[in-house]
Every structure is written in structure tokens, then in C-alpha cells.
Amino acid sequence: MPVNKQETNRFSGQYPNGIPLPIGYLRNMGAAMEHTGGYKVICDWLAAKQLSPFSFQKQAWQAISGHKSGLVNAPTGCGKTFSVFLGALINFINEDPEQYQLRKHNGLRLLWITPLRALATDIARAMEEVLTETGIPWKVGIRNGDTSTADRTKQKKHMPEVLIITPESLHLLLAQKGYATLFDPLQIIAVDEWHELLGSKRGVQTELAIATILHTSLQTKQLPMVWGISATIGNMDEAMEVLLSPLHALKPGQAGSIIKANMQKVTEVESIFPDEIEKYPWAGHLGIKLAHKLIPVIQQSKTTLIFINTRGMSETWYQTLLDVCPDLAGSIALHHGSIDRDLRTWIEENLHAGKLKAVVCTASLDLGVDFRPVETVIQVGSPKGVARFLQRAGRSGHQHNAVSKIWFLPTHSLELVEAASLKTAIKEEMIESRIPMTRCYDVLLQFMDTLAISDGFDPATLYPVIRSTFCYQDITEDEWGHLIHFIVSGGDALQQYDDYKKIEIDDGLYRIRSRKLAMRHRMHIGTIVSDAMLKVRMITGGYVGMIEEYFISRLTPGDVFTLAGRNHEFVMIKDMTVLVRKSSAKKSIVPSWNGGRMPLSANLGKVLRKELAKGISGKGKKILEPELVALEPLFKLQQELSHLPKENELLIEQIETKDGFHLFVYPFEGRLVHEAMAAILAWRISRIRPISFSFAMNDYGFELLSDQPIPVDDTNVYELFSPDDLFADIQRSVNSTEMARRKFRDIAVIGGLVFPGYPGEHKKARHLQASASLLFNVFNEYEPGNLLLRQAYQEVLDQQMEEVRLRDMLERIQRSKIVLTFPTQLTPFCFPVKVDSMREDLSSEKLEDRVKKMQLELSRS
């Protein structure tokens, strides 16, 4: 195994495939060699390479040897993975130090749950290399959506000692008859990238699977250990509590351990500045104009990752960089989730090999896979969160002691404030928390069906298993009875329909006997629900990628769109496949995918308000971040025309233009909170005087526009922003029923009420919505207490309205000074909000012309 010995004092070394060795400095080698058994075998293996473990890895090995559970937290590139994997090997060797190399077919010992398929191959390759070199006779298997039927059959006959699996595939494993015997030899359940699963329904799936495996093991042997592997998040203690909840329910009083690597990962952030700061910025247009400034950064680095927030914009950026620098052709690639999987794999392999100069990518390359040649990362536009920014920065300098270098390219001038805020947040370690989900009844219904198609379940026995998870710890017996009634008879509202009577009771066990229902269920196990995706193929043959149905439905034959970095002419849809031909057209439509806009996180919003205050604090330029210095002309103009708010102030601007009367409010709390607050404020104002509004919002503020003066002044402004009666005002002001109806569609699919269709025959999105909408209406009218209906409304509050954050904002405003100003023209702060309100009515070209005209008029004023 090649190791650069000159680098040994600095780096932990690496395998040929680029996965970091879980090893550190030589200074601990003497102490490590004093140990015997498995510890000695592993340390001898490391010593042969002039390497030794980090202290946090030794702590993890010691905890695993003591049959403890916990959470490992370390920076990217420092060997978190092997702190658990090598601990499992040490335990195995210690069972029989003399004969361990002869013990084959040991059954499943280590279950490795990973959120991404892409991570599985690299992790497996690295594990296999360790096993080969240490002579440990373990096999490593992978089980996910890409695993062939033949490999699954082999695994069923002889389960490998290590199984790397996604949450969805783990539930498919639980859907097999006799699944419990697979886990008899299991010693450790490891959840990789736990911070990515926490706070999602996939995380809830993981909780349920762990609880099931632990309760199954309780009958036969000692409980398996549970270990999480996580990057830093704001609620590490809670993250461990969620993961270990089923274990603590079975073994009360046994505390888990959070093992942290005390290693400071240095992250350098450098902004790319426009030659001239626009005093009237608007979102989106500036980034492309700065594309030429990326070329020197790309050329000076071995390999660069360029992160774009949306798939549509990544297509535009890929083409723009090629236009600006044609020499990049052949050495730059485009990577996102809708590109052909084989092409994505080719790109990842060439990144490993250092054969690509740059890759334009989305969140598809955020996680885990270690691309050692990457020296530089570029973030285009605000990442909207500190944790996401650090995750992306960590793609470079993916070794211990290496500096992670990330460039920030703003898409409009004000985003430079976010760059300064990110620097401050990183210094102060203000990382966002991942809030765990609770009472996800749709996931629970799906899980109950999963058990019903395997060995069946007894509700009385299953209930404590479910309650042992964090997600369902507060589920009541009445709610449990409601769910049982629902899957057996369809509940109160659907009991007349046989399609919803899935479960049969056989000797006290609840089972699904229908092979058709069982097959349909297995095909759609999972919690990720998206609009129907269509394959895109050349009419002459050849696969291009995937595109969402709703985008294609708006095209007519002859229209040209961009996918996978090339222009394609739309020909027709045939057999759920989009047929296209090559196009040389210079203009094309860039696909848009749903869910493209991420809201500003609460942590970043808080720091941003502080950074803005620095712009008027009178501090010297040497003290300020260069981003704030560059924005001085914009801040100065904002102060002249209106006001630059301090940290404890809320700015409200009232402006009259030919369009009408505008009310601009700047809480800096993110798009979703602003959308909800705009609706609530409009409702509250309408009670003062009958008045109608149109809304617009961005991450910094929102606008109410009316054709008559808006009655907001010093006498009523605090009352209008009161947290009192917030829940009732949300219900009155927002069409929460329609929002819940949209949410219910996903809940109905996950819970098994709506069948999305067989492969290649997916129902159209509108048909799915119609089916779910009908059920929604039935429950609303005939079973208003239905748990899935209740969940839909709660998800609207928690996810779309961000009700907790909204309440926190209003309470903060009550403690703040509200500043009302009456500018005579649009200000730098309100300009981007105003432009956003025009996007729906104008094409991108007409919008740009209109904005230029507005900027010119304002500069003359």
C-alpha cells in the first residue's frame, strides 16, 4: 500500500481509492503496542505503515470493547468511519485471538446504514482492503436499489459479516419472512452520516429499524451496540438521544458516549468581488457576470468543485464556464441527481483519479465520498446555512491538518453580507441543529405493512417497540388503536372499501396475505416522494438522464431544453420516455426542478443581523470583513434613503410608486417565515380596514402591495407584530387547508393509501394529487380526527410555516425597536424584493431589461 512517508507527520495517509486511513500521529505508537489481542493486531498493521491511531479512535475502540454505544463526531477526513469499523474488528479478533483468521461464515456482525448509495462502494472497497491486509476472513456486502437480484440471493444464503445498506433497503430486508434470524450474530449497528438522516422521515425509518432489530435480539442474546457517525451539528446530545432511544428503553440508565475528535479544522473563506458594487442589487443575475473570475481559481487548482444550489442553474453554469473558457472542454464535468447514473459514476471515478479539472455540481456531491485531489471548492450563491457551507468546504483539504479552502461567489451584492456572516458563524461555531421528527403516522403505517408482509405482528407486542423510538415515544394507546383500526378495516371513513382492508388476523398475528398487495408495498417502501420522473433518451438511442414530468408537460415538439450540459430538441413522449434529438440552437429552456429554493437558516439570519449592524457601527475598515467594506456605498445609500437597522431593530419602509402603496418589512428570517408573516400581517391589517394585498418575499424581507394607503403606524405596529393569537391568525390568514391538501399527497403515498403505479407506468402527478385530494376531502368531512389528516396540518405548520421560528421572531420583535421610514423612492434593501415580485410576469430577458431601466431611473433620482 503506497504511503507518502514524507507526509506521515502531517496527514493520516490514504488508501489507493482515496478513502482516508483512520490514523494519525506516530507519537502514540509505543503505548498502542503494549496492548494485546485485537488491539495489537490492528496497531501492528498500522505500525507496518509507520502510522498509529488518533486518540478519539482509541476511545471509540475502548468503548466498543466495553460493549458501549454512542456517537462519534470528528471533522471530515479524520477517520470517523474507521473508528467504528476497526473497533468491530478488534472485538472479533478478541473472541479468539489464536484462530480468528480461520473463522469464516460468521454471519452478519456489522450492519452499516448509510444515507447515500454513492458512499457504499467506496466504503466497501476501503473495508475490504483492511480485511485483506489483516487476514480477517470477513466479507463486505452492499444492499441498495442498485444491488442485483443475484447478489441479494447470495446474501440471503450467506449473509456477509458487514452489510452496507440504505434505510429503504433495510426495511425491504425486514419485509422478508424469517428476517429475525439474519440478525442473530449482529454485534454493531452503525449509522453513517447520522446528521443527514436526523430530522427527516428517512431518519424515522432508521429509528424503527433499529428498534425492531434490538427487540428481536432481546429474545436470543446480548443486545447489539448502536453507533452513530456524525459531522458537527448544534444538537449533538439530542442527536445521540434519538439514535439510542430504543436501546435506552431496553436498558434504562445506560448512558451513551459522544466521542469527539479535538481537532480544529481550518476553513478559509474568500469572496469573489464584482468590479463595482451595485447599489440596487437583484437576485440571480450577478453570478453569471462573474463567471470569468472563476477561471484563474480553477486553473490554479488541481481540481475544483463548483457547488450550485439548484440543478437548473448548474446546467447554466456548466455551459457558461465552457463559453468563457473553451479550453476547459474535456476537463470539466456536470454532476447532479438527474444525470445518468453511469455518467455520474464515471465522473466520481475520474475525480478520484484527478483527471478532471473542475466539476459543476449540486448537493449530489455534498456528502461523504472522499475526493482527495480536490484542492478548492467554490460556492455560487448563498448556501443558506452554516452546516451546509462547512460540509461543502470540507470536500477540499479532505485530510487531517489540511486547510479547507472555499471561495464564495455572490449572485447579487447583498449576498456579500451572507459571506461575512458565514465567516463569523464558523469562527463562533454557530452550527444549525437538526430537529428530530415526531409522530410521523405515515411512516409508521408503512412500517406496519412491512411487518405484515413478512412474519406478521401482534399489536400488543409491537406497541412497546414503537414507543421505544424517539419519534413515537408519546404515541397514546388511543392513537395506536386508531392506526390498527385503519389498516384492518380502513378506519371510520373508508371501511366500506375493500381496497383499504389490507390486514387479515391469523392466530393473533396481523398479516397481509395478498401477494399483489405485498408486491405493491415492496416496490414503494421509502419516504422520498417526488413528482414523476421521466427518462430522457435520444431518438437514435442513448440515455441522457431524468426530468420531472411537470417540466416536460409544458413543452411542445420543437422546443429546445438543456440537460446534462447539452441542448436537446423535444420530439415526443412515448412509453413514459422523453424522446429528443441533438440541437445546435443557441437558446434553450433550462429545466426547473421543484424544491429549488432553500430558506435562510435561523442561525445564519441571526449572525446576518449582527453583521449588518457592523456596517454602521463606525468601526474602522481594518476591523471589518472585506465584504462589509465593499458594501459601504450600498449601506451609505440605504442609510441616506431610509435606515440601516441595528441588531435590535426591525426596519419597515412605506413607499408610494406608480404601482401602488408598498410596505417593506425586513426581519432577515428566511423566505418561509416571511411568506407566513406576510399573510398574517395582511390579515391583521385587513381587520383595521378592508384592504387587499399582493405579496412578495425573499430571505431578507417581504412586501405587501396595495392600491390604497396601508394603515401601519406607531400606534398599531407592535400589536400587528404580536405573538398573541398566532395559531388562530395562521389558520385565518393562510389557506392552510389547501397547503395541507398538498402535504397530504405525500403522506398518502408513504402511508400506502395511494398507489403511485408500477415501474414504467407511474401515475401522472395530477392524477396522484386527485386521488389524494379525494381522500383528503373524505377525511375532512367524515373523519376529522384522522391521524394522517392531523399530520398534514402539523407538517404545514412545522415545515412550510416554520411556526416555532415565526413565534420566536415575533417575540424578538416585541423586545426590539421598530423603525418606520417613508422613503421617496425604492431603496437598496427593497429593490431585490421588488424584482422578485416581477419574475412571475416577465421572461428572464424582459426582466433584465426592465431592471436595468429601473436602476437607471433610480440612479438619476
C-alpha positions, -999 to +999 in steps of 0.1 A: +000+000+000+017+033-011+021+058+017+039+091+013+063+088+042+073+125+039+036+133+047+032+109+076+038+136+102+011+157+087-016+135+072-033+103+082-024+086+048-049+072+024-059+040+006-053+039-032-090+046-037-088+079-018-106+068+014-087+082+044-069+058+067-082+062+103-047+070+116-027+099+129+005+107+146+034+084+155+038+096+190+012+072+204+027+041+188+047+029+218+016+029+241-006+012+215+019-017+210+016-026+247-019-039+241-027-075+232-053-093+211-073-074+185-058-041+195-023-054+189-032-069+155-047-036+143-018-015+157+008-039+142-009-034+109-008+004+113+028+003+126+039-015+094+029+017+076+045+040+103+011+051+114-009+050+146-045+058+157-058+092+168-069+094+204-106+097+196-104+064+176-088+047+205-116+060+228-141+045+203-123+012+202-122+011+240-159+019+243-168-008+217-146-033+236-167-024+267-199-030+247-209+006+250-229+026+224-226+062+213-218+088+187-185+096+170-180+132+160-149+143+140-140+167+112-142+155+076-111+134+066-101+123+101-112+087+100-147+087+117-157+057+097-128+035+109-132+044+145-162+021+144-152-004+118-118-012+133-135-014+167-157-041+153-126-060+140-108-057+174-139-072+191-140-101+166-103-109+170-106-108+208-132-136+207-104-160+195-070-143+191-054-175+180-079-188+155-096-156+142-081-159+107-097-193+102-133-184+113-153-180+081-190-175+075-196-157+108-230-143+098-239-106+099-217-089+125-218-052+115-248-035+099-237-003+083-266+021+075-257+049+050-279+076+036-263+075+001-258+047-024-228+066-037-209+061-004-214+023-003-189+013-030-161+035-016-166+024+020-168-013+010-136-010-011-117+005+018-131-020+043-121-049+020-086-036+018-082-036+055-096-072+057-073-085+030-042-070+046-050-081+082-061-116+071-095-113+087-119-136+068-149-112+067-169-104+036-184-070+028-218-068+010-238-039-003-276-038-004-294-008-020-315-001-051-286-009-074-279-044-059-287-072-084-311-099-077-283-125-079-263-106-052-294-104-030-299-142-034-263-148-024-267-126+007-298-145+017-279-178+016-247-165+032-250-131+048-217-112+047-201-101+080-205-065+070-236-053+052-237-017+039-273-007+034-297+023+029-327+028+052-351+018+024-332-014+017-331-023+054-369-021+055-370-043+025-349-068+045-374-066+073-401-074+048-386-109+043-400-138+061-377-150+088-357-118+089-350-121+126-325-149+121-304-127+099-296-105+129-288-133+154-250-128+152-252-090+149-228-071+172-230-035+160-255-013+142-236+017+127-254+047+112-231+067+090-238+104+084-265+104+111-267+142+109-281+138+073-308+113+084-318+131+116-348+154+111-361+135+081-386+107+075-356+085+064-343+091+099-376+079+113-373+048+092-338+042+107-352+046+142-379+020+135-355-005+120-331-002+150-359-006+175-371-038+157-337-053+155-329-046+191-362-061+204-357-091+182-322-096+196-336-093+232-350-128+229-318-146+219-286-129+231-269-097+242-282-066+226-261-052+196-243-019+202-256+012+183-231+037+170-237+069+151-211+087+130-218+124+125-205+158+115-209+186+139-244+199+144-259+222+170-277+195+190-253+166+193-267+154+226-302+152+212-289+135+181-274+108+203-306+106+223-327+100+192-304+073+179-301+054+212-337+058+223-347+022+216-315+009+234-323+031+265-358+018+266-345-018+269-315-009+291-326+021+312-298+040+328-271+031+304-257+063+290-242+066+256-209+083+249-202+112+225-167+108+214-153+140+199-121+144+180-104+175+195-091+186+161-097+221+148-104+220+111-093+253+095-117+266+069-106+296+047-134+316+031-126+340+003-151+361-016-151+370-052-160+407-056-176+424-086-155+453-100-183+476-090-208+471-062-244+476-075-263+499-052-296+484-064-289+446-064-313+420-075-311+382-071-296+358-095-281+379-123-247+389-109-233+354-106-230+346-143-214+380-149-186+370-125-180+336-142-148+349-158-133+355-124-136+317-116-113+307-144-080+317-127-092+299-095-099+268-115-067+269-134-045+274-103-061+244-085-056+207-092-093+200-091-122+223-082-158+216-071-182+243-080-214+240-059-246+254-074-278+254-053-302+241-080-300+216-108-313+241-133-286+267-125-259+240-126-268+234-162-265+271-170-232+274-151-216+244-168-224+259-202-213+294-192-179+282-180-173+264-213-183+295-232-160+317-211-131+292-213-134+267-242-100+252-231-119+235-202-137+212-227-129+176-218-117+185-183-149+199-168-180+179-159-215+184-147-229+163-118-265+163-104-292+138-095-310+139-128-279+128-149-275+092-160-261+071-131-233+056-152-222+091-162-222+102-126-201+071-116-176+079-144-173+115-131-168+103-095-141+078-106-123+105-126-125+129-096-107+102-075-081+098-102-075+135-105-083+135-142-109+163-140-100+200-136-135+210-124-169+196-117-201+218-115-223+200-090-253+203-067-259+187-033-253+154-051-216+157-041-222+172-006-216+140+014-190+116+024-173+104-007-137+114-004-123+131-035-087+135-024-075+155-054-100+183-047-080+214-036-106+241-040-143+245-035-164+273-050-199+281-036-221+300-061-248+319-042-256+317-005-258+281+008-284+295+033-269+275+062-236+272+081-236+234+083-242+231+046-214+256+038-189+237+061-199+204+046-191+217+011-159+234+022-149+200+037-148+185+002-114+202-001-085+196+022-100+162+030-072+152+053-063+158+089-044+192+093-052+202+057-069+236+052-103+235+036-104+264+011-138+277-002-145+306-025-178+325-022-193+339-054-223+362-047-253+361-071-262+397-060-244+424-040-262+418-007-251+382-006-217+395+004-233+402+038-240+365+040-204+357+032-192+379+061-219+362+083-207+327+073-171+336+084-184+349+117-206+318+123-177+295+115-155+313+140-182+312+167-192+276+158-228+285+153-239+253+136-275+246+129-294+219+148-313+191+131-347+189+148-359+153+151-394+145+137-422+132+159-455+114+153-449+105+116-480+083+113-475+078+075-441+062+081-455+041+109-484+028+087-459+018+060-437+000+086-467-019+100-475-031+064-438-041+060-440-063+091-474-076+080-460-090+047-431-107+064-438-126+096-468-106+107-471-088+141-490-088+173-502-052+181-497-057+219-461-068+213-453-042+187-467-012+207-438-010+232-413-015+203-428+016+185-429+036+217-392+029+223-383+052+194-379+089+199-403+097+171-432+077+187-424+079+224-455+099+231-480+079+209-510+070+230-530+038+232-559+056+215-537+066+186-523+031+183-558+017+183-568+042+156-539+030+134-547-007+139-584+000+131-572+019+100-550-009+085-575-036+093-608-020+082-599+013+066-609+034+096-643+051+101-643+068+067-631+040+044-645+009+060-669+004+030-640+000+006-622-034+004-590-018-011-582-004+023-588-036+043-552-049+038-547-068+070-560-102+080-558-116+115-544-151+117-539-167+152-535-133+167-509-122+141-518-093+117-507-103+082-511-092+046-519-124+027-525-108-008-494-114-030-505-084-051-506-060-021-473-074-008-456-068-042-470-033-045-458-025-010-423-037-016-420-016-047-427+016-028-411+012+005-395+046+013-403+081+023-389+102-006-419+113-027-413+134-058-431+143-090-429+116-115-395+114-132-393+106-169-363+091-187-348+112-215-334+093-245-320+103-279-344+093-307-314+075-322-307+056-290-287+066-259-297+076-224-294+112-214-309+115-179-341+121-159-365+151-160-396+159-139-429+153-156-443+187-148-415+204-167-419+183-198-457+187-198-452+224-206-431+218-237-443+214-273-424+194-300-396+215-313-388+232-280-352+231-270-340+224-234-307+218-217-299+186-198-265+170-189-248+201-203-262+197-239-291+212-258-319+188-269-349+193-291-381+178-276-397+153-301-423+134-282-432+113-251-435+076-258-440+049-232-431+072-203-399+082-221-390+116-234-375+113-269-351+140-280-326+148-307-295+169-307-299+206-312-275+233-322-298+261-311-281+288-291-310+295-269-327+269-248-350+264-218-332+255-186-352+229-167-365+239-133-369+212-106-393+215-077-378+223-043-351+245-057-351+274-032-337+269+003-347+293+031-321+311+052-314+292+084-322+308+118-285+307+128-273+325+097-302+350+099-291+359+135-255+364+125-265+384+094-284+409+116-253+414+136-231+418+105-254+445+091-251+464+123-213+464+119-218+483+087-230+514+106-210+509+138-183+533+129-156+507+133-125+511+112-122+493+079-093+472+092-116+456+117-145+449+093-146+419+070-137+429+034-172+420+023-187+447+045-161+473+034-170+466-002-207+471+006-201+506+021-215+525-009-247+504-007-250+508+031-244+545+028-272+549+002-296+528+023-289+550+053-295+582+032-328+570+017-341+551+047-323+535+076-297+507+082-312+486+110-292+477+141-292+442+156-321+450+179-342+469+153-369+460+128-370+482+097-403+489+080-404+510+048-435+525+033-431+537-003-456+550-028-449+544-065-470+543-097-476+506-089-494+515-056-486+516-019-457+493-007-450+481+028-415+465+030-405+447+062-370+433+070-369+406+097-340+386+080-356+353+090-358+334+057-383+330+029-407+306+045-411+327+077-416+358+056-442+342+035-462+332+065-457+366+082-468+385+051-501+366+051-506+371+088-498+408+086-522+412+057-549+395+077-543+417+107-543+449+087-575+439+069-592+439+103-583+476+107-596+485+073-609+462+044-579+461+021-564+436-004-527+429-010-503+411-032-472+396-016-435+392-025-407+380-003-370+369-002-347+358+026-342+393+039-377+407+040-412+408+024-435+433+006-472+440+009-485+459-021-520+476-022-539+501-043-547+522-012-526+535+017-516+509+042-527+517+078-494+509+097-480+535+121-466+540+156-499+534+172-505+499+160-473+484+147-463+465+178-498+450+180-496+440+143-464+420+151-477+405+183-472+367+190-507+367+207-533+345+189-506+335+164-520+300+158-556+313+152-543+340+129-523+315+109-555+294+104-574+325+093-548+342+071-533+313+052-552+288+031-539+261+054-565+237+040-550+238+005-515+237+019-524+206+040-541+191+009-507+193-010-489+178+020-514+150+023-505+138-011-470+127+001-484+114+034-510+093+015-483+078-008-459+070+021-488+056+042-499+033+014-533+050+007-524+060-028-505+036-051-480+056-073-481+029-100-459+001-113-424+008-127-427+024-162-464+031-155-462+059-129-494+079-124-492+114-136-486+139-107-520+154-112-537+120-110-519+113-078-529+146-064-565+140-075-566+106-057-551+120-025-573+151-027-604+129-028-592+110+003-584+144+020-620+156+014-634+123+027-614+125+059-622+162+064-659+156+061-664+121+077-634+116+099-619+149+110-599+133+138-580+111+113-543+109+123-530+113+088-551+144+083-538+158+116-503+151+105-508+170+072-518+202+090-490+198+115-464+194+088-477+226+072-471+244+105-437+229+112-422+228+077-439+254+055-449+280+081-420+273+105-444+282+133-418+279+161-394+301+143-422+325+134-432+328+171-396+333+181-393+361+155-424+379+168-412+377+204-378+391+193-396+420+175-416+428+207-382+433+225-368+453+196-372+489+184-394+491+153-382+518+129-408+531+104-394+551+074-411+567+044-386+568+016-394+587-016-380+560-038-370+523-038-340+516-015-312+491-019-329+467+006-363+467-010-351+466-046-344+428-047-378+421-031-395+443-057-376+425-086-387+391-072-423+402-074-419+408-111-404+374-120-437+357-125-449+381-152-417+386-173-393+364-192-357+365-180-347+387-209-376+412-204-369+412-166-333+421-171-343+450-195-369+462-170-345+461-141-318+480-160-343+507-167-354+508-131-318+510-119-311+539-143-341+558-132-332+554-095-296+564-101-308+597-116-332+604-087 
